[in-house]
Amino acid sequence: MTTAAPRSRIRHQPDDADRELLNQLQAGLRLVPEPYAELGARVGMDEGEVLRRLRVLRDAAIVRQVSAIFDTRALGYESSLVAAKYPADRLFEAARIVGGHPS
């Protein structure tokens, strides 16, 4: 699933099939040639239905994105969560400094 330009948010009440799809998606996409078809097989949907439902869930802002989450420690990385507060007139300068950090 690719990230698209922001759309206007729609109203959607997830049904049982949506909830099962989300539970299985949370469990993870398998690294196979057709991951959405495989996901659909787990919940009794074809690939097209999975993608259709995920679009609706994304358009309703129930799903923000589908992306990989890596175990940084297993990869040998160290990480930190950092917060900073800058005056509005220096925000772009701050973003340039933070964005220029090598990692």
Distance bins in CASP14 RR format, pairs under 12 A and 6 or more apart:
PFRMAT RR
TARGET T0000
AUTHOR 0000-0000-0000
RMODE 2
METHOD distances of the structure
MODEL  1
1 25 0 0 0 0 1 0 0 0 0 0 0
1 29 0 0 0 0 1 0 0 0 0 0 0
1 35 0 0 0 0 1 0 0 0 0 0 0
1 36 1 0 0 1 0 0 0 0 0 0 0
1 39 0 0 0 0 0 1 0 0 0 0 0
1 47 0 0 0 0 0 1 0 0 0 0 0
1 48 0 0 0 0 0 1 0 0 0 0 0
1 50 0 0 0 0 1 0 0 0 0 0 0
1 51 1 0 0 1 0 0 0 0 0 0 0
1 52 0 0 0 0 0 1 0 0 0 0 0
1 53 0 0 0 0 0 1 0 0 0 0 0
1 54 1 0 1 0 0 0 0 0 0 0 0
1 55 0 0 0 0 1 0 0 0 0 0 0
1 57 0 0 0 0 0 1 0 0 0 0 0
1 58 1 0 0 1 0 0 0 0 0 0 0
1 63 0 0 0 0 1 0 0 0 0 0 0
1 64 0 0 0 0 0 1 0 0 0 0 0
1 65 0 0 0 0 1 0 0 0 0 0 0
1 66 1 0 1 0 0 0 0 0 0 0 0
1 67 0 0 0 0 1 0 0 0 0 0 0
2 36 0 0 0 0 0 1 0 0 0 0 0
2 51 0 0 0 0 0 1 0 0 0 0 0
2 54 0 0 0 0 0 1 0 0 0 0 0
2 55 0 0 0 0 0 1 0 0 0 0 0
2 58 0 0 0 0 0 1 0 0 0 0 0
2 65 0 0 0 0 1 0 0 0 0 0 0
2 66 0 0 0 0 1 0 0 0 0 0 0
2 67 0 0 0 0 0 1 0 0 0 0 0
3 58 0 0 0 0 1 0 0 0 0 0 0
3 63 0 0 0 0 0 1 0 0 0 0 0
3 64 0 0 0 0 1 0 0 0 0 0 0
3 65 1 0 0 1 0 0 0 0 0 0 0
3 66 0 0 0 0 1 0 0 0 0 0 0
3 67 0 0 0 0 1 0 0 0 0 0 0
4 54 0 0 0 0 0 1 0 0 0 0 0
4 55 0 0 0 0 1 0 0 0 0 0 0
4 58 0 0 0 0 1 0 0 0 0 0 0
4 59 0 0 0 0 1 0 0 0 0 0 0
4 65 0 0 0 0 0 1 0 0 0 0 0
4 66 0 0 0 0 0 1 0 0 0 0 0
5 58 0 0 0 0 0 1 0 0 0 0 0
5 59 0 0 0 0 0 1 0 0 0 0 0
6 58 0 0 0 0 0 1 0 0 0 0 0
6 59 0 0 0 0 1 0 0 0 0 0 0
6 61 0 0 0 0 1 0 0 0 0 0 0
6 64 0 0 0 0 0 1 0 0 0 0 0
6 65 0 0 0 0 0 1 0 0 0 0 0
7 55 0 0 0 0 1 0 0 0 0 0 0
7 56 0 0 0 0 0 1 0 0 0 0 0
7 58 0 0 0 0 1 0 0 0 0 0 0
7 59 1 0 1 0 0 0 0 0 0 0 0
7 60 0 0 0 0 0 1 0 0 0 0 0
7 61 0 0 0 0 1 0 0 0 0 0 0
8 59 0 0 0 0 1 0 0 0 0 0 0
8 60 0 0 0 0 0 1 0 0 0 0 0
8 61 0 0 0 0 0 1 0 0 0 0 0
9 56 0 0 0 0 0 1 0 0 0 0 0
9 57 0 0 0 0 0 1 0 0 0 0 0
9 58 0 0 0 0 1 0 0 0 0 0 0
9 59 1 0 0 1 0 0 0 0 0 0 0
9 60 1 0 0 1 0 0 0 0 0 0 0
9 61 1 0 1 0 0 0 0 0 0 0 0
9 62 0 0 0 0 1 0 0 0 0 0 0
9 64 0 0 0 0 0 1 0 0 0 0 0
10 55 0 0 0 0 0 1 0 0 0 0 0
10 56 1 0 0 1 0 0 0 0 0 0 0
10 57 0 0 0 0 1 0 0 0 0 0 0
10 58 0 0 0 0 1 0 0 0 0 0 0
10 59 1 0 1 0 0 0 0 0 0 0 0
10 60 1 0 1 0 0 0 0 0 0 0 0
10 61 0 0 0 0 1 0 0 0 0 0 0
10 62 0 0 0 0 1 0 0 0 0 0 0
11 56 0 0 0 0 0 1 0 0 0 0 0
11 59 0 0 0 0 1 0 0 0 0 0 0
11 60 1 0 0 1 0 0 0 0 0 0 0
11 61 0 0 0 0 0 1 0 0 0 0 0
11 62 0 0 0 0 0 1 0 0 0 0 0
12 18 0 0 0 0 1 0 0 0 0 0 0
12 52 0 0 0 0 0 1 0 0 0 0 0
12 53 0 0 0 0 1 0 0 0 0 0 0
12 54 0 0 0 0 0 1 0 0 0 0 0
12 55 0 0 0 0 0 1 0 0 0 0 0
12 56 1 0 1 0 0 0 0 0 0 0 0
12 57 1 0 0 1 0 0 0 0 0 0 0
12 58 0 0 0 0 1 0 0 0 0 0 0
12 59 1 0 0 1 0 0 0 0 0 0 0
12 60 1 1 0 0 0 0 0 0 0 0 0
12 61 0 0 0 0 1 0 0 0 0 0 0
12 62 1 0 0 1 0 0 0 0 0 0 0
12 63 0 0 0 0 0 1 0 0 0 0 0
13 19 0 0 0 0 0 1 0 0 0 0 0
13 56 0 0 0 0 0 1 0 0 0 0 0
13 57 0 0 0 0 0 1 0 0 0 0 0
13 60 0 0 0 0 1 0 0 0 0 0 0
13 62 0 0 0 0 1 0 0 0 0 0 0
14 20 0 0 0 0 1 0 0 0 0 0 0
14 21 0 0 0 0 1 0 0 0 0 0 0
14 22 1 0 0 1 0 0 0 0 0 0 0
14 23 0 0 0 0 0 1 0 0 0 0 0
14 53 0 0 0 0 1 0 0 0 0 0 0
14 54 0 0 0 0 0 1 0 0 0 0 0
14 56 0 0 0 0 1 0 0 0 0 0 0
14 57 1 0 0 1 0 0 0 0 0 0 0
14 60 0 0 0 0 1 0 0 0 0 0 0
14 61 0 0 0 0 0 1 0 0 0 0 0
14 62 1 0 0 1 0 0 0 0 0 0 0
14 63 0 0 0 0 0 1 0 0 0 0 0
15 21 0 0 0 0 1 0 0 0 0 0 0
15 22 0 0 0 0 0 1 0 0 0 0 0
15 53 0 0 0 0 1 0 0 0 0 0 0
15 56 0 0 0 0 0 1 0 0 0 0 0
15 57 0 0 0 0 0 1 0 0 0 0 0
15 62 0 0 0 0 0 1 0 0 0 0 0
16 22 0 0 0 0 0 1 0 0 0 0 0
16 23 0 0 0 0 0 1 0 0 0 0 0
16 43 0 0 0 0 0 1 0 0 0 0 0
16 53 0 0 0 0 0 1 0 0 0 0 0
17 23 0 0 0 0 0 1 0 0 0 0 0
17 24 0 0 0 0 0 1 0 0 0 0 0
17 40 0 0 0 0 0 1 0 0 0 0 0
17 43 1 0 0 1 0 0 0 0 0 0 0
17 44 0 0 0 0 1 0 0 0 0 0 0
17 45 1 0 0 1 0 0 0 0 0 0 0
17 49 0 0 0 0 1 0 0 0 0 0 0
17 50 0 0 0 0 0 1 0 0 0 0 0
17 52 0 0 0 0 0 1 0 0 0 0 0
17 53 1 0 0 1 0 0 0 0 0 0 0
17 54 0 0 0 0 0 1 0 0 0 0 0
17 56 0 0 0 0 0 1 0 0 0 0 0
17 57 0 0 0 0 0 1 0 0 0 0 0
18 24 0 0 0 0 0 1 0 0 0 0 0
18 25 0 0 0 0 0 1 0 0 0 0 0
18 43 0 0 0 0 1 0 0 0 0 0 0
18 45 0 0 0 0 0 1 0 0 0 0 0
18 49 0 0 0 0 0 1 0 0 0 0 0
18 50 0 0 0 0 0 1 0 0 0 0 0
18 52 0 0 0 0 0 1 0 0 0 0 0
18 53 1 0 1 0 0 0 0 0 0 0 0
18 54 0 0 0 0 1 0 0 0 0 0 0
18 55 0 0 0 0 0 1 0 0 0 0 0
18 56 0 0 0 0 1 0 0 0 0 0 0
18 57 1 0 0 1 0 0 0 0 0 0 0
18 58 0 0 0 0 0 1 0 0 0 0 0
18 60 0 0 0 0 1 0 0 0 0 0 0
18 62 1 0 0 1 0 0 0 0 0 0 0
18 63 0 0 0 0 1 0 0 0 0 0 0
19 25 0 0 0 0 0 1 0 0 0 0 0
19 26 0 0 0 0 0 1 0 0 0 0 0
19 43 0 0 0 0 1 0 0 0 0 0 0
19 53 0 0 0 0 0 1 0 0 0 0 0
19 57 0 0 0 0 0 1 0 0 0 0 0
19 62 0 0 0 0 0 1 0 0 0 0 0
20 26 0 0 0 0 0 1 0 0 0 0 0
20 27 0 0 0 0 0 1 0 0 0 0 0
20 39 0 0 0 0 0 1 0 0 0 0 0
20 40 0 0 0 0 1 0 0 0 0 0 0
20 42 0 0 0 0 1 0 0 0 0 0 0
20 43 1 0 1 0 0 0 0 0 0 0 0
20 44 0 0 0 0 1 0 0 0 0 0 0
20 45 0 0 0 0 1 0 0 0 0 0 0
20 50 0 0 0 0 0 1 0 0 0 0 0
20 53 0 0 0 0 0 1 0 0 0 0 0
21 27 0 0 0 0 0 1 0 0 0 0 0
21 28 0 0 0 0 0 1 0 0 0 0 0
21 29 0 0 0 0 0 1 0 0 0 0 0
21 36 0 0 0 0 0 1 0 0 0 0 0
21 39 1 0 0 1 0 0 0 0 0 0 0
21 40 1 0 0 1 0 0 0 0 0 0 0
21 41 0 0 0 0 0 1 0 0 0 0 0
21 42 0 0 0 0 1 0 0 0 0 0 0
21 43 1 0 1 0 0 0 0 0 0 0 0
21 44 0 0 0 0 1 0 0 0 0 0 0
21 45 1 0 0 1 0 0 0 0 0 0 0
21 48 0 0 0 0 0 1 0 0 0 0 0
21 49 0 0 0 0 1 0 0 0 0 0 0
21 50 1 0 0 1 0 0 0 0 0 0 0
21 51 0 0 0 0 0 1 0 0 0 0 0
21 52 0 0 0 0 0 1 0 0 0 0 0
21 53 1 0 1 0 0 0 0 0 0 0 0
21 54 1 0 0 1 0 0 0 0 0 0 0
21 55 0 0 0 0 0 1 0 0 0 0 0
21 56 0 0 0 0 0 1 0 0 0 0 0
21 57 0 0 0 0 1 0 0 0 0 0 0
21 62 0 0 0 0 0 1 0 0 0 0 0
21 63 0 0 0 0 1 0 0 0 0 0 0
21 66 0 0 0 0 0 1 0 0 0 0 0
22 28 0 0 0 0 0 1 0 0 0 0 0
22 39 0 0 0 0 0 1 0 0 0 0 0
22 43 0 0 0 0 1 0 0 0 0 0 0
22 50 0 0 0 0 0 1 0 0 0 0 0
22 53 0 0 0 0 1 0 0 0 0 0 0
22 54 0 0 0 0 1 0 0 0 0 0 0
22 56 0 0 0 0 0 1 0 0 0 0 0
22 57 1 0 0 1 0 0 0 0 0 0 0
22 58 0 0 0 0 0 1 0 0 0 0 0
22 60 0 0 0 0 0 1 0 0 0 0 0
22 62 1 0 0 1 0 0 0 0 0 0 0
22 63 1 0 0 1 0 0 0 0 0 0 0
22 66 0 0 0 0 0 1 0 0 0 0 0
23 39 0 0 0 0 0 1 0 0 0 0 0
23 42 0 0 0 0 1 0 0 0 0 0 0
23 43 0 0 0 0 1 0 0 0 0 0 0
24 30 0 0 0 0 0 1 0 0 0 0 0
24 35 0 0 0 0 0 1 0 0 0 0 0
24 36 0 0 0 0 0 1 0 0 0 0 0
24 38 0 0 0 0 1 0 0 0 0 0 0
24 39 1 0 1 0 0 0 0 0 0 0 0
24 40 1 0 0 1 0 0 0 0 0 0 0
24 41 0 0 0 0 1 0 0 0 0 0 0
24 42 1 0 1 0 0 0 0 0 0 0 0
24 43 1 0 1 0 0 0 0 0 0 0 0
24 44 0 0 0 0 1 0 0 0 0 0 0
24 45 0 0 0 0 1 0 0 0 0 0 0
24 50 0 0 0 0 1 0 0 0 0 0 0
24 53 0 0 0 0 0 1 0 0 0 0 0
24 54 0 0 0 0 0 1 0 0 0 0 0
25 35 0 0 0 0 1 0 0 0 0 0 0
25 36 0 0 0 0 1 0 0 0 0 0 0
25 38 0 0 0 0 0 1 0 0 0 0 0
25 39 1 0 0 1 0 0 0 0 0 0 0
25 40 0 0 0 0 1 0 0 0 0 0 0
25 42 0 0 0 0 1 0 0 0 0 0 0
25 43 0 0 0 0 1 0 0 0 0 0 0
25 45 0 0 0 0 0 1 0 0 0 0 0
25 50 0 0 0 0 1 0 0 0 0 0 0
25 51 0 0 0 0 0 1 0 0 0 0 0
25 53 0 0 0 0 0 1 0 0 0 0 0
25 54 1 0 0 1 0 0 0 0 0 0 0
25 57 0 0 0 0 1 0 0 0 0 0 0
25 58 0 0 0 0 0 1 0 0 0 0 0
25 62 0 0 0 0 0 1 0 0 0 0 0
25 63 1 0 0 1 0 0 0 0 0 0 0
25 65 0 0 0 0 0 1 0 0 0 0 0
25 66 1 0 0 1 0 0 0 0 0 0 0
25 67 0 0 0 0 0 1 0 0 0 0 0
26 39 0 0 0 0 0 1 0 0 0 0 0
26 42 0 0 0 0 0 1 0 0 0 0 0
26 63 0 0 0 0 0 1 0 0 0 0 0
26 66 0 0 0 0 0 1 0 0 0 0 0
26 69 0 0 0 0 0 1 0 0 0 0 0
27 38 0 0 0 0 0 1 0 0 0 0 0
27 39 0 0 0 0 1 0 0 0 0 0 0
27 42 0 0 0 0 1 0 0 0 0 0 0
27 43 0 0 0 0 0 1 0 0 0 0 0
28 35 0 0 0 0 1 0 0 0 0 0 0
28 36 0 0 0 0 0 1 0 0 0 0 0
28 38 0 0 0 0 0 1 0 0 0 0 0
28 39 0 0 0 0 1 0 0 0 0 0 0
28 42 0 0 0 0 1 0 0 0 0 0 0
28 66 0 0 0 0 1 0 0 0 0 0 0
28 67 0 0 0 0 0 1 0 0 0 0 0
28 68 0 0 0 0 1 0 0 0 0 0 0
28 69 0 0 0 0 1 0 0 0 0 0 0
29 35 1 0 1 0 0 0 0 0 0 0 0
29 36 1 0 0 1 0 0 0 0 0 0 0
29 37 0 0 0 0 0 1 0 0 0 0 0
29 38 1 0 0 1 0 0 0 0 0 0 0
29 39 1 0 0 1 0 0 0 0 0 0 0
29 40 0 0 0 0 0 1 0 0 0 0 0
29 42 0 0 0 0 0 1 0 0 0 0 0
29 50 0 0 0 0 0 1 0 0 0 0 0
29 54 0 0 0 0 0 1 0 0 0 0 0
29 66 1 0 0 1 0 0 0 0 0 0 0
29 67 0 0 0 0 0 1 0 0 0 0 0
29 68 0 0 0 0 1 0 0 0 0 0 0
29 69 0 0 0 0 0 1 0 0 0 0 0
30 36 0 0 0 0 0 1 0 0 0 0 0
30 37 0 0 0 0 0 1 0 0 0 0 0
30 38 1 0 1 0 0 0 0 0 0 0 0
30 39 1 0 0 1 0 0 0 0 0 0 0
30 40 0 0 0 0 0 1 0 0 0 0 0
30 41 0 0 0 0 0 1 0 0 0 0 0
30 42 0 0 0 0 1 0 0 0 0 0 0
31 38 0 0 0 0 1 0 0 0 0 0 0
31 68 0 0 0 0 1 0 0 0 0 0 0
32 38 1 0 1 0 0 0 0 0 0 0 0
32 39 0 0 0 0 1 0 0 0 0 0 0
32 40 0 0 0 0 0 1 0 0 0 0 0
32 41 0 0 0 0 0 1 0 0 0 0 0
32 42 0 0 0 0 0 1 0 0 0 0 0
32 47 0 0 0 0 0 1 0 0 0 0 0
33 47 0 0 0 0 0 1 0 0 0 0 0
34 40 0 0 0 0 1 0 0 0 0 0 0
34 41 0 0 0 0 1 0 0 0 0 0 0
34 46 0 0 0 0 0 1 0 0 0 0 0
34 47 1 0 0 1 0 0 0 0 0 0 0
34 48 0 0 0 0 0 1 0 0 0 0 0
34 50 0 0 0 0 0 1 0 0 0 0 0
34 51 0 0 0 0 0 1 0 0 0 0 0
35 41 0 0 0 0 0 1 0 0 0 0 0
35 42 0 0 0 0 0 1 0 0 0 0 0
35 47 0 0 0 0 1 0 0 0 0 0 0
35 50 0 0 0 0 1 0 0 0 0 0 0
35 51 0 0 0 0 0 1 0 0 0 0 0
35 54 0 0 0 0 0 1 0 0 0 0 0
35 66 0 0 0 0 1 0 0 0 0 0 0
35 68 0 0 0 0 0 1 0 0 0 0 0
36 42 0 0 0 0 0 1 0 0 0 0 0
36 43 0 0 0 0 0 1 0 0 0 0 0
36 45 0 0 0 0 1 0 0 0 0 0 0
36 46 0 0 0 0 1 0 0 0 0 0 0
36 47 1 0 1 0 0 0 0 0 0 0 0
36 48 1 0 0 1 0 0 0 0 0 0 0
36 49 0 0 0 0 1 0 0 0 0 0 0
36 50 1 0 1 0 0 0 0 0 0 0 0
36 51 1 0 1 0 0 0 0 0 0 0 0
36 52 0 0 0 0 0 1 0 0 0 0 0
36 53 0 0 0 0 0 1 0 0 0 0 0
36 54 1 0 0 1 0 0 0 0 0 0 0
36 55 0 0 0 0 0 1 0 0 0 0 0
36 66 0 0 0 0 1 0 0 0 0 0 0
37 43 0 0 0 0 0 1 0 0 0 0 0
37 44 0 0 0 0 0 1 0 0 0 0 0
37 45 0 0 0 0 1 0 0 0 0 0 0
37 46 1 0 0 1 0 0 0 0 0 0 0
37 47 1 1 0 0 0 0 0 0 0 0 0
37 48 0 0 0 0 1 0 0 0 0 0 0
37 49 0 0 0 0 0 1 0 0 0 0 0
37 50 1 0 0 1 0 0 0 0 0 0 0
37 51 0 0 0 0 1 0 0 0 0 0 0
38 44 0 0 0 0 0 1 0 0 0 0 0
38 45 0 0 0 0 0 1 0 0 0 0 0
38 46 0 0 0 0 0 1 0 0 0 0 0
38 47 0 0 0 0 1 0 0 0 0 0 0
38 50 0 0 0 0 1 0 0 0 0 0 0
39 45 0 0 0 0 1 0 0 0 0 0 0
39 46 0 0 0 0 0 1 0 0 0 0 0
39 47 0 0 0 0 1 0 0 0 0 0 0
39 48 0 0 0 0 0 1 0 0 0 0 0
39 49 0 0 0 0 0 1 0 0 0 0 0
39 50 1 0 1 0 0 0 0 0 0 0 0
39 51 0 0 0 0 1 0 0 0 0 0 0
39 53 0 0 0 0 0 1 0 0 0 0 0
39 54 0 0 0 0 1 0 0 0 0 0 0
39 66 0 0 0 0 0 1 0 0 0 0 0
40 46 1 0 0 1 0 0 0 0 0 0 0
40 47 1 0 0 1 0 0 0 0 0 0 0
40 48 0 0 0 0 1 0 0 0 0 0 0
40 49 1 0 0 1 0 0 0 0 0 0 0
40 50 1 0 1 0 0 0 0 0 0 0 0
40 51 0 0 0 0 1 0 0 0 0 0 0
40 52 0 0 0 0 0 1 0 0 0 0 0
40 53 0 0 0 0 1 0 0 0 0 0 0
40 54 0 0 0 0 0 1 0 0 0 0 0
41 47 0 0 0 0 1 0 0 0 0 0 0
41 49 0 0 0 0 0 1 0 0 0 0 0
41 50 0 0 0 0 1 0 0 0 0 0 0
42 50 0 0 0 0 1 0 0 0 0 0 0
43 49 0 0 0 0 1 0 0 0 0 0 0
43 50 1 0 0 1 0 0 0 0 0 0 0
43 53 0 0 0 0 1 0 0 0 0 0 0
43 54 0 0 0 0 0 1 0 0 0 0 0
44 50 0 0 0 0 1 0 0 0 0 0 0
44 53 0 0 0 0 0 1 0 0 0 0 0
45 51 0 0 0 0 1 0 0 0 0 0 0
45 52 0 0 0 0 1 0 0 0 0 0 0
45 53 1 0 0 1 0 0 0 0 0 0 0
45 54 0 0 0 0 0 1 0 0 0 0 0
46 52 0 0 0 0 1 0 0 0 0 0 0
46 53 0 0 0 0 0 1 0 0 0 0 0
47 53 0 0 0 0 0 1 0 0 0 0 0
47 54 0 0 0 0 0 1 0 0 0 0 0
48 54 0 0 0 0 1 0 0 0 0 0 0
48 55 0 0 0 0 1 0 0 0 0 0 0
49 55 0 0 0 0 0 1 0 0 0 0 0
49 56 0 0 0 0 0 1 0 0 0 0 0
50 56 0 0 0 0 0 1 0 0 0 0 0
50 57 0 0 0 0 0 1 0 0 0 0 0
50 63 0 0 0 0 0 1 0 0 0 0 0
50 66 0 0 0 0 0 1 0 0 0 0 0
51 57 0 0 0 0 0 1 0 0 0 0 0
51 58 0 0 0 0 0 1 0 0 0 0 0
51 63 0 0 0 0 0 1 0 0 0 0 0
51 66 0 0 0 0 0 1 0 0 0 0 0
52 58 0 0 0 0 0 1 0 0 0 0 0
52 59 0 0 0 0 0 1 0 0 0 0 0
53 59 0 0 0 0 0 1 0 0 0 0 0
53 60 0 0 0 0 0 1 0 0 0 0 0
53 62 0 0 0 0 0 1 0 0 0 0 0
53 63 0 0 0 0 1 0 0 0 0 0 0
54 60 0 0 0 0 0 1 0 0 0 0 0
54 62 0 0 0 0 1 0 0 0 0 0 0
54 63 1 0 0 1 0 0 0 0 0 0 0
54 64 0 0 0 0 0 1 0 0 0 0 0
54 65 0 0 0 0 0 1 0 0 0 0 0
54 66 1 0 0 1 0 0 0 0 0 0 0
55 62 0 0 0 0 0 1 0 0 0 0 0
55 63 0 0 0 0 1 0 0 0 0 0 0
55 66 0 0 0 0 0 1 0 0 0 0 0
56 62 0 0 0 0 1 0 0 0 0 0 0
56 63 0 0 0 0 1 0 0 0 0 0 0
57 63 1 0 1 0 0 0 0 0 0 0 0
57 64 0 0 0 0 1 0 0 0 0 0 0
57 65 0 0 0 0 0 1 0 0 0 0 0
57 66 0 0 0 0 0 1 0 0 0 0 0
58 64 1 0 0 1 0 0 0 0 0 0 0
58 65 1 0 0 1 0 0 0 0 0 0 0
58 66 0 0 0 0 1 0 0 0 0 0 0
68 75 0 0 0 0 0 1 0 0 0 0 0
69 75 0 0 0 0 0 1 0 0 0 0 0
70 76 0 0 0 0 0 1 0 0 0 0 0
70 77 0 0 0 0 1 0 0 0 0 0 0
70 79 0 0 0 0 0 1 0 0 0 0 0
71 77 0 0 0 0 1 0 0 0 0 0 0
71 79 0 0 0 0 0 1 0 0 0 0 0
72 78 1 0 0 1 0 0 0 0 0 0 0
72 79 1 0 1 0 0 0 0 0 0 0 0
72 80 0 0 0 0 0 1 0 0 0 0 0
72 81 0 0 0 0 0 1 0 0 0 0 0
72 103 0 0 0 0 0 1 0 0 0 0 0
73 79 0 0 0 0 1 0 0 0 0 0 0
76 103 0 0 0 0 0 1 0 0 0 0 0
77 103 1 0 0 1 0 0 0 0 0 0 0
78 103 0 0 0 0 1 0 0 0 0 0 0
79 103 0 0 0 0 1 0 0 0 0 0 0
80 101 0 0 0 0 0 1 0 0 0 0 0
80 103 0 0 0 0 1 0 0 0 0 0 0
82 94 0 0 0 0 0 1 0 0 0 0 0
82 98 0 0 0 0 1 0 0 0 0 0 0
82 99 0 0 0 0 0 1 0 0 0 0 0
82 101 0 0 0 0 1 0 0 0 0 0 0
82 103 0 0 0 0 0 1 0 0 0 0 0
83 94 0 0 0 0 0 1 0 0 0 0 0
83 98 0 0 0 0 0 1 0 0 0 0 0
84 90 0 0 0 0 0 1 0 0 0 0 0
84 91 0 0 0 0 0 1 0 0 0 0 0
84 93 0 0 0 0 0 1 0 0 0 0 0
84 94 1 0 0 1 0 0 0 0 0 0 0
84 95 0 0 0 0 0 1 0 0 0 0 0
84 97 0 0 0 0 1 0 0 0 0 0 0
84 98 1 0 0 1 0 0 0 0 0 0 0
84 99 0 0 0 0 0 1 0 0 0 0 0
84 101 0 0 0 0 0 1 0 0 0 0 0
85 91 0 0 0 0 0 1 0 0 0 0 0
85 94 0 0 0 0 1 0 0 0 0 0 0
86 92 0 0 0 0 1 0 0 0 0 0 0
86 93 1 0 0 1 0 0 0 0 0 0 0
86 94 1 0 1 0 0 0 0 0 0 0 0
86 95 0 0 0 0 1 0 0 0 0 0 0
86 96 0 0 0 0 0 1 0 0 0 0 0
86 97 0 0 0 0 1 0 0 0 0 0 0
86 98 0 0 0 0 1 0 0 0 0 0 0
87 93 0 0 0 0 1 0 0 0 0 0 0
87 94 0 0 0 0 1 0 0 0 0 0 0
88 94 0 0 0 0 0 1 0 0 0 0 0
90 96 0 0 0 0 0 1 0 0 0 0 0
90 97 0 0 0 0 1 0 0 0 0 0 0
90 98 0 0 0 0 0 1 0 0 0 0 0
91 97 0 0 0 0 0 1 0 0 0 0 0
91 98 0 0 0 0 0 1 0 0 0 0 0
92 98 0 0 0 0 0 1 0 0 0 0 0
92 99 0 0 0 0 0 1 0 0 0 0 0
93 99 0 0 0 0 0 1 0 0 0 0 0
93 100 0 0 0 0 0 1 0 0 0 0 0
94 100 0 0 0 0 0 1 0 0 0 0 0
94 101 0 0 0 0 0 1 0 0 0 0 0
95 101 0 0 0 0 0 1 0 0 0 0 0
END
